[in-house]
Amino acid sequence: MRTPTLPPATHTNTWLVGDGDLAVFDPASPWEDEQRLLAGALDARIAAGERVAALVLTHHHADHVGGAVALQGHLERTTGVRPPIVAHAVNRDWTDVPIDDTWSDGESRTYGGVTLKAHFTPGHAPGHLVFHDAASGAAIAGDLVAGVGTIAISPVDGNLGEYLASLDRLRALGASVLLPAHGPALEQPETILSFYVAHRHQRSDQIRRALVTRGRATAVELFPQIYPDLPAYALPLGAAQITSHLRWLRDAGLVRGDDAGWEAA
């Protein structure tokens, strides 16, 4: 579904799970034309005898929850049944979307013959969940990985240390395929996850070495050196990524400082 997500992505995947009883994962778009497309697809399945049992959110970001309330209202008007919006409880602290029901870490639920177990995977977002189908090996991965672009870690609601731990937790599931929120399915999870972890450590080391070379600097001052190929308009996003790495490096005792200025320890 077309959403106001971060480039190069332009769409967010909405996953329909089950046969008969359906769960809709990340009804994402805030735009009415996209909402009509999703509602129409579900209306056709409802006319064939199926029902929507739940609207499930992987996490609170706007490009994942933007159509949840509209879809819930549409289904209530057309079927007389209001499917609950379901997410990890932490999301209630981060979104105005009403969370009707909470799905906890380690809890399994079955929709239309498909049993999914939730795994708490914060780092990109505080209340992020991954949903694993042990029978098929598939995992709805939300924004832990992407089939297009990369994953942003915001210093506002993200945490690089938690994100790295969540990547390890996802790897431990031994999934056969990852279903990301952006881009196509990823059919080599071990390779993808190993790359993601290595990339983050390489970036952290690059930032630390930059401080060793140039001395005290802010994230904004480091941006041209760390991301030399990015245009100037990407500075806010790039500086935010650098800040997330710097805070992780500080926690590891490798740099010291704060957003006013950082230096190698």
Contacts in CASP RR format, 6 or more apart in sequence:
PFRMAT RR
TARGET T0000
AUTHOR 0000-0000-0000
METHOD contacts of the structure
MODEL  1
MRTPTLPPATHTNTWLVGDGDLAVFDPASPWEDEQRLLAGALDARIAAGE
RVAALVLTHHHADHVGGAVALQGHLERTTGVRPPIVAHAVNRDWTDVPID
DTWSDGESRTYGGVTLKAHFTPGHAPGHLVFHDAASGAAIAGDLVAGVGT
IAISPVDGNLGEYLASLDRLRALGASVLLPAHGPALEQPETILSFYVAHR
HQRSDQIRRALVTRGRATAVELFPQIYPDLPAYALPLGAAQITSHLRWLR
DAGLVRGDDAGWEAA
1 11 0 8 1.000
1 12 0 8 1.000
1 13 0 8 1.000
1 14 0 8 1.000
1 27 0 8 1.000
1 28 0 8 1.000
1 29 0 8 1.000
1 34 0 8 1.000
1 37 0 8 1.000
1 38 0 8 1.000
2 10 0 8 1.000
2 11 0 8 1.000
2 29 0 8 1.000
2 31 0 8 1.000
2 34 0 8 1.000
3 10 0 8 1.000
3 11 0 8 1.000
3 12 0 8 1.000
3 28 0 8 1.000
3 29 0 8 1.000
3 30 0 8 1.000
3 31 0 8 1.000
3 34 0 8 1.000
3 62 0 8 1.000
3 63 0 8 1.000
3 66 0 8 1.000
4 30 0 8 1.000
4 62 0 8 1.000
4 63 0 8 1.000
5 11 0 8 1.000
5 12 0 8 1.000
5 63 0 8 1.000
5 182 0 8 1.000
6 63 0 8 1.000
6 152 0 8 1.000
6 237 0 8 1.000
8 148 0 8 1.000
8 149 0 8 1.000
9 146 0 8 1.000
9 148 0 8 1.000
9 149 0 8 1.000
9 182 0 8 1.000
9 183 0 8 1.000
11 182 0 8 1.000
11 183 0 8 1.000
12 26 0 8 1.000
12 28 0 8 1.000
12 29 0 8 1.000
12 63 0 8 1.000
12 64 0 8 1.000
12 181 0 8 1.000
12 182 0 8 1.000
13 26 0 8 1.000
13 28 0 8 1.000
13 179 0 8 1.000
13 180 0 8 1.000
13 181 0 8 1.000
13 182 0 8 1.000
13 183 0 8 1.000
14 24 0 8 1.000
14 25 0 8 1.000
14 26 0 8 1.000
14 27 0 8 1.000
14 28 0 8 1.000
14 38 0 8 1.000
15 24 0 8 1.000
15 25 0 8 1.000
15 26 0 8 1.000
15 140 0 8 1.000
15 179 0 8 1.000
16 22 0 8 1.000
16 23 0 8 1.000
16 24 0 8 1.000
16 25 0 8 1.000
16 41 0 8 1.000
16 42 0 8 1.000
17 23 0 8 1.000
17 24 0 8 1.000
17 25 0 8 1.000
17 111 0 8 1.000
17 112 0 8 1.000
17 114 0 8 1.000
17 116 0 8 1.000
17 140 0 8 1.000
18 111 0 8 1.000
18 112 0 8 1.000
18 113 0 8 1.000
18 114 0 8 1.000
19 50 0 8 1.000
19 112 0 8 1.000
19 113 0 8 1.000
19 114 0 8 1.000
20 45 0 8 1.000
20 49 0 8 1.000
20 50 0 8 1.000
20 51 0 8 1.000
20 112 0 8 1.000
21 50 0 8 1.000
21 51 0 8 1.000
21 53 0 8 1.000
21 111 0 8 1.000
21 112 0 8 1.000
21 113 0 8 1.000
22 42 0 8 1.000
22 45 0 8 1.000
22 50 0 8 1.000
22 51 0 8 1.000
22 52 0 8 1.000
22 53 0 8 1.000
22 111 0 8 1.000
22 112 0 8 1.000
23 52 0 8 1.000
23 53 0 8 1.000
23 54 0 8 1.000
23 55 0 8 1.000
23 56 0 8 1.000
23 109 0 8 1.000
23 111 0 8 1.000
23 116 0 8 1.000
24 38 0 8 1.000
24 42 0 8 1.000
24 52 0 8 1.000
24 54 0 8 1.000
24 55 0 8 1.000
24 56 0 8 1.000
24 71 0 8 1.000
24 83 0 8 1.000
25 56 0 8 1.000
25 57 0 8 1.000
25 58 0 8 1.000
25 131 0 8 1.000
25 140 0 8 1.000
26 56 0 8 1.000
26 57 0 8 1.000
26 58 0 8 1.000
26 64 0 8 1.000
26 65 0 8 1.000
26 142 0 8 1.000
26 181 0 8 1.000
27 38 0 8 1.000
27 55 0 8 1.000
27 65 0 8 1.000
27 66 0 8 1.000
27 67 0 8 1.000
27 68 0 8 1.000
27 70 0 8 1.000
27 71 0 8 1.000
28 63 0 8 1.000
28 64 0 8 1.000
28 65 0 8 1.000
28 66 0 8 1.000
28 67 0 8 1.000
28 181 0 8 1.000
29 35 0 8 1.000
29 38 0 8 1.000
29 66 0 8 1.000
29 67 0 8 1.000
30 62 0 8 1.000
30 66 0 8 1.000
30 67 0 8 1.000
32 70 0 8 1.000
35 67 0 8 1.000
35 70 0 8 1.000
35 71 0 8 1.000
35 74 0 8 1.000
38 67 0 8 1.000
38 71 0 8 1.000
39 71 0 8 1.000
39 74 0 8 1.000
39 75 0 8 1.000
42 52 0 8 1.000
42 71 0 8 1.000
42 75 0 8 1.000
43 78 0 8 1.000
46 52 0 8 1.000
46 78 0 8 1.000
46 79 0 8 1.000
51 79 0 8 1.000
51 81 0 8 1.000
52 75 0 8 1.000
52 79 0 8 1.000
52 81 0 8 1.000
52 83 0 8 1.000
53 83 0 8 1.000
53 111 0 8 1.000
53 112 0 8 1.000
54 83 0 8 1.000
54 84 0 8 1.000
54 85 0 8 1.000
54 86 0 8 1.000
54 101 0 8 1.000
54 109 0 8 1.000
54 111 0 8 1.000
55 68 0 8 1.000
55 71 0 8 1.000
55 72 0 8 1.000
55 83 0 8 1.000
55 84 0 8 1.000
55 85 0 8 1.000
55 86 0 8 1.000
56 85 0 8 1.000
56 86 0 8 1.000
56 87 0 8 1.000
56 103 0 8 1.000
56 131 0 8 1.000
57 64 0 8 1.000
57 65 0 8 1.000
57 68 0 8 1.000
57 85 0 8 1.000
57 86 0 8 1.000
57 87 0 8 1.000
57 91 0 8 1.000
57 97 0 8 1.000
57 99 0 8 1.000
58 64 0 8 1.000
58 87 0 8 1.000
58 128 0 8 1.000
58 129 0 8 1.000
58 130 0 8 1.000
58 131 0 8 1.000
58 140 0 8 1.000
58 142 0 8 1.000
58 143 0 8 1.000
58 181 0 8 1.000
59 87 0 8 1.000
59 88 0 8 1.000
59 91 0 8 1.000
59 124 0 8 1.000
59 125 0 8 1.000
59 126 0 8 1.000
59 127 0 8 1.000
59 128 0 8 1.000
59 129 0 8 1.000
59 142 0 8 1.000
59 143 0 8 1.000
60 87 0 8 1.000
60 91 0 8 1.000
60 94 0 8 1.000
60 95 0 8 1.000
60 97 0 8 1.000
60 125 0 8 1.000
60 126 0 8 1.000
60 127 0 8 1.000
61 125 0 8 1.000
61 143 0 8 1.000
63 181 0 8 1.000
64 142 0 8 1.000
64 143 0 8 1.000
64 181 0 8 1.000
65 95 0 8 1.000
65 97 0 8 1.000
66 97 0 8 1.000
68 85 0 8 1.000
68 97 0 8 1.000
69 85 0 8 1.000
69 97 0 8 1.000
69 98 0 8 1.000
72 82 0 8 1.000
72 83 0 8 1.000
72 85 0 8 1.000
73 82 0 8 1.000
75 81 0 8 1.000
75 82 0 8 1.000
75 83 0 8 1.000
76 82 0 8 1.000
84 100 0 8 1.000
84 101 0 8 1.000
85 97 0 8 1.000
85 98 0 8 1.000
85 99 0 8 1.000
85 100 0 8 1.000
85 101 0 8 1.000
86 99 0 8 1.000
86 100 0 8 1.000
86 101 0 8 1.000
86 102 0 8 1.000
86 103 0 8 1.000
87 99 0 8 1.000
87 102 0 8 1.000
87 103 0 8 1.000
87 127 0 8 1.000
87 129 0 8 1.000
88 102 0 8 1.000
88 103 0 8 1.000
88 104 0 8 1.000
88 105 0 8 1.000
88 118 0 8 1.000
88 120 0 8 1.000
88 127 0 8 1.000
88 128 0 8 1.000
88 129 0 8 1.000
89 99 0 8 1.000
89 102 0 8 1.000
89 104 0 8 1.000
90 122 0 8 1.000
90 126 0 8 1.000
90 127 0 8 1.000
91 97 0 8 1.000
91 99 0 8 1.000
91 126 0 8 1.000
91 127 0 8 1.000
92 99 0 8 1.000
93 126 0 8 1.000
94 125 0 8 1.000
94 126 0 8 1.000
94 127 0 8 1.000
94 157 0 8 1.000
103 109 0 8 1.000
103 118 0 8 1.000
103 129 0 8 1.000
104 118 0 8 1.000
104 120 0 8 1.000
105 118 0 8 1.000
105 119 0 8 1.000
105 120 0 8 1.000
105 129 0 8 1.000
106 117 0 8 1.000
106 118 0 8 1.000
106 119 0 8 1.000
106 120 0 8 1.000
107 117 0 8 1.000
107 118 0 8 1.000
108 115 0 8 1.000
108 116 0 8 1.000
108 117 0 8 1.000
108 118 0 8 1.000
109 115 0 8 1.000
109 116 0 8 1.000
109 118 0 8 1.000
110 116 0 8 1.000
114 133 0 8 1.000
114 135 0 8 1.000
114 136 0 8 1.000
115 133 0 8 1.000
115 134 0 8 1.000
115 135 0 8 1.000
116 131 0 8 1.000
116 132 0 8 1.000
116 133 0 8 1.000
116 140 0 8 1.000
117 131 0 8 1.000
117 132 0 8 1.000
117 134 0 8 1.000
118 129 0 8 1.000
118 130 0 8 1.000
118 131 0 8 1.000
119 129 0 8 1.000
119 130 0 8 1.000
119 131 0 8 1.000
119 132 0 8 1.000
119 169 0 8 1.000
119 170 0 8 1.000
119 173 0 8 1.000
120 127 0 8 1.000
120 128 0 8 1.000
120 129 0 8 1.000
121 128 0 8 1.000
121 129 0 8 1.000
121 130 0 8 1.000
121 144 0 8 1.000
121 166 0 8 1.000
121 169 0 8 1.000
121 170 0 8 1.000
122 128 0 8 1.000
122 158 0 8 1.000
122 159 0 8 1.000
122 162 0 8 1.000
122 163 0 8 1.000
122 166 0 8 1.000
123 153 0 8 1.000
123 158 0 8 1.000
123 159 0 8 1.000
123 160 0 8 1.000
123 161 0 8 1.000
123 162 0 8 1.000
123 163 0 8 1.000
123 166 0 8 1.000
124 143 0 8 1.000
124 144 0 8 1.000
124 151 0 8 1.000
124 152 0 8 1.000
124 153 0 8 1.000
124 158 0 8 1.000
124 163 0 8 1.000
124 166 0 8 1.000
125 143 0 8 1.000
125 157 0 8 1.000
125 158 0 8 1.000
126 157 0 8 1.000
126 158 0 8 1.000
128 142 0 8 1.000
128 143 0 8 1.000
128 144 0 8 1.000
128 166 0 8 1.000
130 139 0 8 1.000
130 140 0 8 1.000
130 141 0 8 1.000
130 142 0 8 1.000
130 144 0 8 1.000
130 166 0 8 1.000
130 169 0 8 1.000
130 170 0 8 1.000
130 173 0 8 1.000
131 139 0 8 1.000
131 140 0 8 1.000
132 138 0 8 1.000
132 139 0 8 1.000
132 140 0 8 1.000
132 173 0 8 1.000
132 175 0 8 1.000
133 139 0 8 1.000
136 176 0 8 1.000
137 174 0 8 1.000
137 175 0 8 1.000
137 176 0 8 1.000
137 177 0 8 1.000
138 175 0 8 1.000
138 176 0 8 1.000
138 177 0 8 1.000
138 178 0 8 1.000
138 179 0 8 1.000
139 170 0 8 1.000
139 173 0 8 1.000
139 175 0 8 1.000
139 177 0 8 1.000
139 178 0 8 1.000
139 179 0 8 1.000
139 189 0 8 1.000
140 179 0 8 1.000
141 170 0 8 1.000
141 178 0 8 1.000
141 179 0 8 1.000
141 180 0 8 1.000
141 181 0 8 1.000
141 186 0 8 1.000
142 179 0 8 1.000
142 180 0 8 1.000
142 181 0 8 1.000
143 151 0 8 1.000
143 180 0 8 1.000
143 181 0 8 1.000
143 182 0 8 1.000
144 151 0 8 1.000
144 163 0 8 1.000
144 166 0 8 1.000
144 167 0 8 1.000
144 170 0 8 1.000
144 180 0 8 1.000
145 151 0 8 1.000
145 170 0 8 1.000
145 178 0 8 1.000
145 180 0 8 1.000
145 186 0 8 1.000
145 192 0 8 1.000
145 193 0 8 1.000
145 196 0 8 1.000
146 180 0 8 1.000
146 181 0 8 1.000
146 182 0 8 1.000
146 183 0 8 1.000
147 180 0 8 1.000
147 182 0 8 1.000
147 183 0 8 1.000
147 184 0 8 1.000
147 186 0 8 1.000
148 182 0 8 1.000
148 183 0 8 1.000
148 184 0 8 1.000
149 182 0 8 1.000
150 199 0 8 1.000
151 163 0 8 1.000
151 196 0 8 1.000
152 237 0 8 1.000
152 240 0 8 1.000
152 241 0 8 1.000
153 159 0 8 1.000
153 160 0 8 1.000
153 163 0 8 1.000
153 241 0 8 1.000
153 244 0 8 1.000
154 240 0 8 1.000
154 244 0 8 1.000
155 240 0 8 1.000
155 243 0 8 1.000
155 244 0 8 1.000
155 247 0 8 1.000
156 240 0 8 1.000
158 244 0 8 1.000
159 244 0 8 1.000
159 247 0 8 1.000
159 248 0 8 1.000
160 200 0 8 1.000
160 204 0 8 1.000
160 244 0 8 1.000
160 245 0 8 1.000
160 247 0 8 1.000
160 248 0 8 1.000
161 248 0 8 1.000
161 251 0 8 1.000
163 200 0 8 1.000
164 197 0 8 1.000
164 200 0 8 1.000
167 193 0 8 1.000
167 196 0 8 1.000
167 197 0 8 1.000
168 197 0 8 1.000
170 178 0 8 1.000
170 189 0 8 1.000
170 193 0 8 1.000
171 189 0 8 1.000
171 190 0 8 1.000
171 193 0 8 1.000
171 194 0 8 1.000
174 189 0 8 1.000
174 190 0 8 1.000
175 189 0 8 1.000
176 187 0 8 1.000
176 189 0 8 1.000
177 185 0 8 1.000
177 186 0 8 1.000
177 187 0 8 1.000
177 189 0 8 1.000
178 185 0 8 1.000
178 186 0 8 1.000
178 189 0 8 1.000
178 192 0 8 1.000
179 185 0 8 1.000
179 186 0 8 1.000
180 186 0 8 1.000
186 192 0 8 1.000
200 245 0 8 1.000
203 226 0 8 1.000
203 241 0 8 1.000
203 245 0 8 1.000
204 245 0 8 1.000
204 248 0 8 1.000
204 249 0 8 1.000
206 226 0 8 1.000
207 222 0 8 1.000
207 226 0 8 1.000
207 242 0 8 1.000
207 245 0 8 1.000
207 246 0 8 1.000
207 249 0 8 1.000
208 249 0 8 1.000
208 254 0 8 1.000
208 255 0 8 1.000
208 264 0 8 1.000
210 217 0 8 1.000
210 222 0 8 1.000
210 225 0 8 1.000
210 226 0 8 1.000
211 217 0 8 1.000
211 222 0 8 1.000
211 255 0 8 1.000
211 262 0 8 1.000
211 263 0 8 1.000
211 264 0 8 1.000
212 264 0 8 1.000
214 225 0 8 1.000
215 263 0 8 1.000
215 264 0 8 1.000
216 261 0 8 1.000
216 262 0 8 1.000
216 263 0 8 1.000
217 261 0 8 1.000
217 262 0 8 1.000
217 263 0 8 1.000
218 259 0 8 1.000
218 260 0 8 1.000
218 261 0 8 1.000
218 262 0 8 1.000
219 238 0 8 1.000
219 239 0 8 1.000
219 240 0 8 1.000
219 242 0 8 1.000
219 243 0 8 1.000
219 246 0 8 1.000
219 259 0 8 1.000
219 262 0 8 1.000
220 235 0 8 1.000
220 239 0 8 1.000
222 239 0 8 1.000
222 242 0 8 1.000
223 230 0 8 1.000
223 235 0 8 1.000
223 238 0 8 1.000
223 239 0 8 1.000
223 242 0 8 1.000
226 238 0 8 1.000
226 242 0 8 1.000
227 234 0 8 1.000
227 238 0 8 1.000
230 238 0 8 1.000
243 259 0 8 1.000
246 255 0 8 1.000
246 262 0 8 1.000
249 255 0 8 1.000
250 256 0 8 1.000
250 257 0 8 1.000
250 262 0 8 1.000
253 265 0 8 1.000
254 264 0 8 1.000
254 265 0 8 1.000
255 262 0 8 1.000
255 263 0 8 1.000
255 264 0 8 1.000
255 265 0 8 1.000
256 262 0 8 1.000
256 263 0 8 1.000
256 265 0 8 1.000
257 263 0 8 1.000
END
